[in-house]
Amino acid sequence: MMSGMELMNAIFLAATIGVGPFWFLMALRPRATITHRLMRTPWPVVGIGLIYASLVLPNVGAILETLLSPTLAAISMSLATPEGSLAVWLHVLAFDLLAGRFIWLDGLSRGVGAPLRIASLTLALMFGPIGLLLHLALRPRGVQDPSQPVS
């Protein structure tokens, strides 16, 4: 039987590796049928969200207490635990993937080329908001393909 720390390490590794194929598809196979089937749904993020919820909900009282009266010291203490670090990592993976999904969908509708798409998605994967900002700053202004709605 796995210890708590072994389980958290396994979840960390599975989630970290598990998002990789989605990023690969959006960056390198943006128009492939499988990319559309997977990324036009919320399911890639739902799995991470469920694991996140299973970590956060049992401790929601303590978390709310910290969040309702936040201080840098209190937040730092919460995040300095393996449970807190894993929860934040899952949060980051989920929201970075949502940002990547937006970049991919918006890029399809605006005819964004491979260099900007790959750069924006790579930065979104590594640094979240920086990739999104790059995409927003450099994307074409007009929608070229209205059949590719951003959702």
Contacts in CASP RR format, 6 or more apart in sequence:
PFRMAT RR
TARGET T0000
AUTHOR 0000-0000-0000
METHOD contacts of the structure
MODEL  1
MMSGMELMNAIFLAATIGVGPFWFLMALRPRATITHRLMRTPWPVVGIGL
IYASLVLPNVGAILETLLSPTLAAISMSLATPEGSLAVWLHVLAFDLLAG
RFIWLDGLSRGVGAPLRIASLTLALMFGPIGLLLHLALRPRGVQDPSQPV
S
2 10 0 8 1.000
5 82 0 8 1.000
8 82 0 8 1.000
8 83 0 8 1.000
8 86 0 8 1.000
11 51 0 8 1.000
11 86 0 8 1.000
11 90 0 8 1.000
12 86 0 8 1.000
12 89 0 8 1.000
15 48 0 8 1.000
15 51 0 8 1.000
15 89 0 8 1.000
15 90 0 8 1.000
15 93 0 8 1.000
16 89 0 8 1.000
16 93 0 8 1.000
19 44 0 8 1.000
19 48 0 8 1.000
19 93 0 8 1.000
19 97 0 8 1.000
22 38 0 8 1.000
22 39 0 8 1.000
22 44 0 8 1.000
22 97 0 8 1.000
23 97 0 8 1.000
23 100 0 8 1.000
23 121 0 8 1.000
23 125 0 8 1.000
25 32 0 8 1.000
25 34 0 8 1.000
25 35 0 8 1.000
25 38 0 8 1.000
25 39 0 8 1.000
26 35 0 8 1.000
26 39 0 8 1.000
26 100 0 8 1.000
26 101 0 8 1.000
26 103 0 8 1.000
26 104 0 8 1.000
26 117 0 8 1.000
26 121 0 8 1.000
27 117 0 8 1.000
27 118 0 8 1.000
27 121 0 8 1.000
27 122 0 8 1.000
28 118 0 8 1.000
29 35 0 8 1.000
30 104 0 8 1.000
30 108 0 8 1.000
30 117 0 8 1.000
31 108 0 8 1.000
35 104 0 8 1.000
38 44 0 8 1.000
39 101 0 8 1.000
39 104 0 8 1.000
39 105 0 8 1.000
40 105 0 8 1.000
40 151 0 8 1.000
44 97 0 8 1.000
44 101 0 8 1.000
45 94 0 8 1.000
45 97 0 8 1.000
45 98 0 8 1.000
45 101 0 8 1.000
48 90 0 8 1.000
48 93 0 8 1.000
48 94 0 8 1.000
48 97 0 8 1.000
49 90 0 8 1.000
49 94 0 8 1.000
51 90 0 8 1.000
52 87 0 8 1.000
52 90 0 8 1.000
52 91 0 8 1.000
52 94 0 8 1.000
55 83 0 8 1.000
55 84 0 8 1.000
55 86 0 8 1.000
55 87 0 8 1.000
55 90 0 8 1.000
56 63 0 8 1.000
56 87 0 8 1.000
59 83 0 8 1.000
63 78 0 8 1.000
66 74 0 8 1.000
66 75 0 8 1.000
66 78 0 8 1.000
78 84 0 8 1.000
79 85 0 8 1.000
79 88 0 8 1.000
92 128 0 8 1.000
95 128 0 8 1.000
96 124 0 8 1.000
96 125 0 8 1.000
96 128 0 8 1.000
99 124 0 8 1.000
99 128 0 8 1.000
99 129 0 8 1.000
99 131 0 8 1.000
99 132 0 8 1.000
100 120 0 8 1.000
100 121 0 8 1.000
100 124 0 8 1.000
100 125 0 8 1.000
100 132 0 8 1.000
102 132 0 8 1.000
102 150 0 8 1.000
103 117 0 8 1.000
103 120 0 8 1.000
103 121 0 8 1.000
103 124 0 8 1.000
103 131 0 8 1.000
103 132 0 8 1.000
103 135 0 8 1.000
104 117 0 8 1.000
104 121 0 8 1.000
105 148 0 8 1.000
105 149 0 8 1.000
105 150 0 8 1.000
105 151 0 8 1.000
106 112 0 8 1.000
106 135 0 8 1.000
106 139 0 8 1.000
106 150 0 8 1.000
107 113 0 8 1.000
107 117 0 8 1.000
107 135 0 8 1.000
107 139 0 8 1.000
107 148 0 8 1.000
108 145 0 8 1.000
108 148 0 8 1.000
109 143 0 8 1.000
109 144 0 8 1.000
109 145 0 8 1.000
109 146 0 8 1.000
109 148 0 8 1.000
109 149 0 8 1.000
109 150 0 8 1.000
110 139 0 8 1.000
110 140 0 8 1.000
110 142 0 8 1.000
110 143 0 8 1.000
110 144 0 8 1.000
110 145 0 8 1.000
111 140 0 8 1.000
111 144 0 8 1.000
111 145 0 8 1.000
112 120 0 8 1.000
112 135 0 8 1.000
112 139 0 8 1.000
112 140 0 8 1.000
116 134 0 8 1.000
116 135 0 8 1.000
116 138 0 8 1.000
116 139 0 8 1.000
119 131 0 8 1.000
119 134 0 8 1.000
120 131 0 8 1.000
120 132 0 8 1.000
120 134 0 8 1.000
120 135 0 8 1.000
120 138 0 8 1.000
121 131 0 8 1.000
122 131 0 8 1.000
123 130 0 8 1.000
123 131 0 8 1.000
123 134 0 8 1.000
124 130 0 8 1.000
124 131 0 8 1.000
124 132 0 8 1.000
124 135 0 8 1.000
END
